[in-house]
């Protein structure tokens, strides 16, 4: 039985102004279209999220920055455990319906809050989706084996973000700021870059041709966080369909030359996309588990 840090919280007189300040300092952003006058503003960045809450009468001697904890068991059990470890309970701010927080002080008087667990908030338990069946390609001819394996990983990407909330998909617990939405849009770019534009030598599809990559080399990652997850998923599906069409029109030994003058074949593209998609599917595995506990292939 333990707790996780849900937010680092700031009591403040102007949540939007202070949240905007820290978003700029940390290179993050204000979530969910926060606006002046909002009673609470969430800021995401490469580290744990920051929550700015309106407490206009906060006394200078009172903690203005504190940790908000989410227990994995019941909040009552976690409060009792914290007290047994040396904490003391301050005025109880829970409500009859079970919402709210219990405010405690650590052994040196620093305040922190324990809120309701996910189950107490009525959130569904983590889901283990189990294993996805591997296609029957174990002894197939090389083209079927390569395309079958790549399609299996592509389906894994779509499965991993199915039902994922917008905030979870565009919020990162990682120092790099990598998000699930950004990975999906990046994989769409990889598909089009290697198959449609690279091997087939066709013009870059939208939005890549107009994207400001010279100003922001990681534009696909950053822009994905400013649009609905469904848009990135649709872009990925369309890119995969284009890649399948290019594959069907070429043999494994067909080649093209990249911008560096290096010759590559369809065989290499398929192998590379298997590696690239599998790598980022592993990243999505971790991000989804951190977001809502969902595990499985």
C-alpha positions as CSV (number, residue, x, y, z in Angstrom):
1,X,0.0,0.0,0.0
2,X,1.6,3.3,-1.1
3,X,0.7,6.6,-2.7
4,X,1.8,8.3,-5.9
5,X,2.3,12.0,-6.4
6,X,-0.6,13.2,-8.4
7,X,0.3,16.9,-8.6
8,X,2.5,19.4,-7.1
9,X,-0.1,22.0,-6.1
10,X,0.2,25.8,-5.7
11,X,-2.3,27.8,-3.6
12,X,-2.5,31.2,-5.3
13,X,-4.6,34.3,-6.0
14,X,-4.5,34.0,-9.8
15,X,-4.2,30.4,-11.0
16,X,-4.0,31.4,-14.7
17,X,-1.3,34.0,-14.3
18,X,0.9,31.9,-12.1
19,X,0.3,28.8,-14.2
20,X,1.2,30.7,-17.3
21,X,4.4,31.9,-15.6
22,X,5.5,28.4,-14.7
23,X,4.5,27.0,-18.1
24,X,6.8,29.5,-19.7
25,X,9.7,28.8,-17.2
26,X,9.5,25.1,-17.7
27,X,8.7,25.0,-21.4
28,X,5.3,23.4,-20.7
29,X,1.8,24.5,-21.5
30,X,-1.5,25.2,-19.8
31,X,-3.9,22.3,-20.3
32,X,-7.5,22.2,-21.4
33,X,-7.6,25.8,-22.6
34,X,-7.2,27.3,-19.2
35,X,-8.3,31.0,-19.1
36,X,-8.1,34.0,-16.8
37,X,-10.6,33.6,-13.9
38,X,-10.4,29.8,-13.8
39,X,-10.4,28.5,-10.2
40,X,-7.8,25.8,-11.2
41,X,-5.2,25.5,-13.9
42,X,-3.2,22.5,-14.8
43,X,0.3,22.8,-16.3
44,X,2.1,19.9,-18.0
45,X,5.8,19.8,-18.8
46,X,8.5,17.2,-18.9
47,X,8.1,16.5,-15.2
48,X,5.1,15.8,-12.9
49,X,2.2,18.1,-13.6
50,X,1.6,21.3,-11.6
51,X,-1.9,22.3,-10.3
52,X,-2.6,25.9,-9.5
53,X,-5.7,26.4,-7.3
54,X,-7.5,29.6,-6.2
55,X,-7.0,30.2,-2.5
56,X,-7.4,34.0,-2.2
57,X,-7.0,34.1,1.5
58,X,-3.9,31.9,1.8
59,X,-1.8,33.2,4.8
60,X,1.9,33.8,4.2
61,X,2.8,31.4,7.0
62,X,0.8,28.6,5.5
63,X,2.2,26.2,2.9
64,X,1.5,27.5,-0.6
65,X,3.3,24.6,-2.4
66,X,2.5,21.0,-1.4
67,X,2.2,17.5,-2.7
68,X,-1.2,16.0,-3.6
69,X,-1.1,12.2,-3.2
70,X,-3.3,9.6,-4.7
71,X,-3.3,6.3,-2.7
72,X,-3.6,2.9,-4.4
73,X,-5.8,1.7,-1.5
74,X,-8.5,3.7,0.2
75,X,-7.7,7.2,1.4
76,X,-8.7,6.2,5.0
77,X,-6.2,3.4,5.0
78,X,-3.5,5.7,3.6
79,X,-4.2,8.5,6.1
80,X,-3.8,5.9,8.9
81,X,-0.6,4.6,7.4
82,X,0.8,8.1,7.1
83,X,-0.1,8.9,10.7
84,X,1.6,5.7,11.8
85,X,4.7,6.8,10.0
86,X,4.8,10.1,11.9
87,X,2.4,12.5,10.1
88,X,-0.4,14.3,11.9
89,X,-3.9,15.2,10.5
90,X,-4.8,18.8,10.1
91,X,-8.4,20.0,9.6
92,X,-10.3,17.4,7.5
93,X,-11.5,18.8,4.2
94,X,-13.3,15.8,2.9
95,X,-17.0,16.1,1.9
96,X,-19.9,13.8,2.8
97,X,-19.8,12.4,-0.8
98,X,-16.2,11.3,-0.4
99,X,-14.6,14.0,-2.4
100,X,-12.1,16.5,-1.1
101,X,-8.8,16.0,0.7
102,X,-7.3,15.1,4.0
103,X,-4.6,17.6,4.9
104,X,-1.7,16.3,6.9
105,X,1.7,17.6,8.1
106,X,4.9,15.6,7.9
107,X,7.2,15.3,10.9
108,X,8.6,18.7,10.2
109,X,5.3,20.4,9.7
110,X,5.2,20.5,5.9
111,X,1.7,20.1,4.6
112,X,0.5,17.5,2.1
113,X,-2.8,16.2,1.0
114,X,-4.2,12.7,0.5
115,X,-7.2,12.5,-1.8
116,X,-9.5,9.7,-2.8
117,X,-8.1,6.7,-4.7
118,X,-9.2,6.0,-8.3
119,X,-11.6,3.3,-7.0
120,X,-13.1,5.8,-4.5
121,X,-13.7,8.2,-7.4
122,X,-15.5,5.5,-9.3
123,X,-12.8,5.1,-12.0
124,X,-12.6,1.7,-13.6
125,X,-9.9,-0.7,-12.5
126,X,-6.9,-1.2,-14.7
127,X,-7.4,-3.5,-17.6
128,X,-5.1,-6.2,-18.8
129,X,-6.0,-6.6,-22.5
130,X,-4.0,-9.9,-22.8
131,X,-2.0,-11.1,-25.7
132,X,-2.9,-10.3,-29.3
133,X,-2.8,-13.4,-31.6
134,X,0.2,-13.4,-33.9
135,X,-0.7,-13.8,-37.6
136,X,0.1,-17.2,-39.2
137,X,3.4,-16.0,-40.8
138,X,5.9,-18.2,-39.0
139,X,6.8,-20.1,-42.2
140,X,5.4,-17.8,-44.8
141,X,7.2,-16.5,-47.8
142,X,9.4,-13.4,-47.2
143,X,6.9,-10.8,-48.5
144,X,4.0,-12.1,-46.5
145,X,6.2,-12.5,-43.4
146,X,7.5,-8.9,-43.5
147,X,4.1,-7.3,-44.3
148,X,2.3,-9.5,-41.8
149,X,4.7,-8.6,-39.0
150,X,4.5,-4.9,-39.8
151,X,0.7,-4.9,-39.9
152,X,0.7,-6.7,-36.5
153,X,2.7,-4.0,-35.0
154,X,0.6,-1.3,-36.7
155,X,-2.5,-2.8,-35.2
156,X,-0.8,-2.8,-31.8
157,X,-0.3,0.9,-32.0
158,X,-4.0,1.5,-32.7
159,X,-5.0,-0.9,-30.0
160,X,-2.7,0.8,-27.4
161,X,-4.3,4.2,-27.9
162,X,-7.9,2.9,-28.2
163,X,-10.1,4.6,-25.6
164,X,-7.3,6.8,-24.3
165,X,-8.4,10.2,-23.0
166,X,-7.2,13.4,-24.6
167,X,-5.4,14.6,-21.5
168,X,-3.6,11.3,-21.0
169,X,-2.6,11.2,-24.7
170,X,-1.2,14.7,-24.7
171,X,0.4,14.7,-21.2
172,X,3.9,13.3,-20.6
173,X,5.3,11.9,-17.4
174,X,8.8,11.7,-19.1
175,X,11.6,14.3,-19.0
176,X,11.6,14.2,-22.8
177,X,8.0,15.3,-23.0
178,X,7.1,12.4,-25.2
179,X,3.3,11.8,-25.4
180,X,1.2,9.0,-26.9
181,X,-0.4,11.4,-29.4
182,X,3.1,12.6,-30.5
183,X,4.2,9.0,-31.1
184,X,1.2,8.2,-33.2
185,X,1.7,11.3,-35.4
186,X,5.5,10.6,-35.6
187,X,4.8,7.0,-36.9
188,X,2.5,8.5,-39.5
189,X,5.3,10.7,-40.7
190,X,7.7,7.7,-40.7
191,X,5.3,5.7,-42.9
192,X,4.9,8.4,-45.5
193,X,8.6,9.4,-45.5
194,X,9.8,5.9,-46.2
195,X,7.0,4.4,-48.4
196,X,5.1,7.2,-50.3
197,X,7.8,9.8,-50.5
198,X,11.0,7.8,-50.2
199,X,10.4,4.6,-52.2
200,X,7.6,5.6,-54.5
201,X,9.0,9.1,-55.0
202,X,5.6,10.7,-54.8
203,X,5.0,14.2,-53.3
204,X,4.8,14.4,-49.6
205,X,1.2,14.1,-48.4
206,X,-0.4,16.7,-46.1
207,X,0.5,17.8,-43.5
208,X,4.2,17.1,-44.0
209,X,4.8,19.2,-47.1
210,X,3.7,22.3,-45.3
211,X,5.1,21.5,-41.9
212,X,7.6,23.9,-40.4
213,X,10.3,21.3,-39.8
214,X,13.1,23.9,-40.4
215,X,11.9,25.9,-37.4
216,X,10.9,22.8,-35.3
217,X,12.5,19.5,-36.2
218,X,10.1,17.7,-33.8
219,X,7.0,19.5,-35.1
220,X,5.0,16.3,-35.4
221,X,5.5,15.5,-31.8
222,X,4.6,19.0,-30.6
223,X,1.7,19.7,-32.9
224,X,0.0,16.4,-32.0
225,X,-0.5,17.7,-28.4
226,X,-2.5,20.7,-29.7
227,X,-5.1,18.6,-31.7
228,X,-7.5,15.8,-30.9
229,X,-6.0,12.4,-30.5
230,X,-8.5,11.1,-33.1
231,X,-6.9,13.4,-35.7
232,X,-3.5,11.8,-35.2
233,X,-5.0,8.3,-35.3
234,X,-6.8,9.1,-38.6
235,X,-3.5,10.4,-40.0
236,X,-1.7,7.3,-39.0
237,X,-4.4,5.0,-40.5
238,X,-4.3,6.9,-43.8
239,X,-0.5,6.8,-43.9
240,X,-0.5,3.0,-43.3
241,X,-3.0,2.6,-46.2
242,X,-0.7,4.6,-48.5
243,X,2.2,2.4,-47.4
244,X,0.3,-0.8,-48.1
245,X,-0.5,0.5,-51.6
246,X,3.1,1.3,-52.3
247,X,4.2,-2.1,-51.0
248,X,1.7,-3.9,-53.3
249,X,3.1,-2.0,-56.3
250,X,6.8,-3.0,-55.7
251,X,8.9,-6.1,-55.2
252,X,11.2,-6.5,-52.3
253,X,14.3,-5.8,-54.5
254,X,12.9,-2.5,-55.9
255,X,15.2,0.4,-54.9
256,X,15.2,4.1,-54.5
257,X,17.9,6.6,-53.5
258,X,17.5,8.9,-50.5
259,X,18.6,12.5,-50.0
260,X,22.0,11.4,-48.9
261,X,22.6,9.3,-52.0
262,X,22.1,6.0,-50.3
263,X,20.3,3.3,-52.2
264,X,17.7,1.3,-50.2
265,X,15.2,-1.4,-51.1
266,X,11.6,-2.1,-50.2
267,X,13.0,-5.0,-48.1
268,X,15.0,-2.6,-46.0
269,X,12.0,-0.3,-45.6
270,X,9.8,-3.1,-44.3
271,X,12.5,-4.2,-41.9
272,X,13.1,-0.7,-40.7
273,X,9.4,0.0,-40.2
274,X,9.0,-3.2,-38.2
275,X,11.9,-2.0,-35.9
276,X,10.6,1.6,-35.7
277,X,7.0,0.6,-35.0
278,X,7.9,-2.0,-32.5
279,X,10.2,0.4,-30.6
280,X,7.5,3.1,-30.3
281,X,4.8,0.6,-29.5
282,X,7.0,-0.3,-26.4
283,X,7.0,3.4,-25.5
284,X,3.2,3.5,-25.9
285,X,3.0,0.4,-23.6
286,X,4.6,2.4,-20.8
287,X,2.7,5.6,-21.4
288,X,-0.6,3.8,-21.4
289,X,0.2,1.9,-18.2
290,X,1.3,5.1,-16.5
291,X,-1.9,6.9,-17.7
292,X,-4.6,4.5,-16.5
293,X,-2.9,1.2,-15.6
294,X,-3.9,-0.6,-18.9
295,X,-1.5,-3.3,-19.8
296,X,-1.2,-6.1,-22.4
297,X,-0.4,-6.3,-26.1
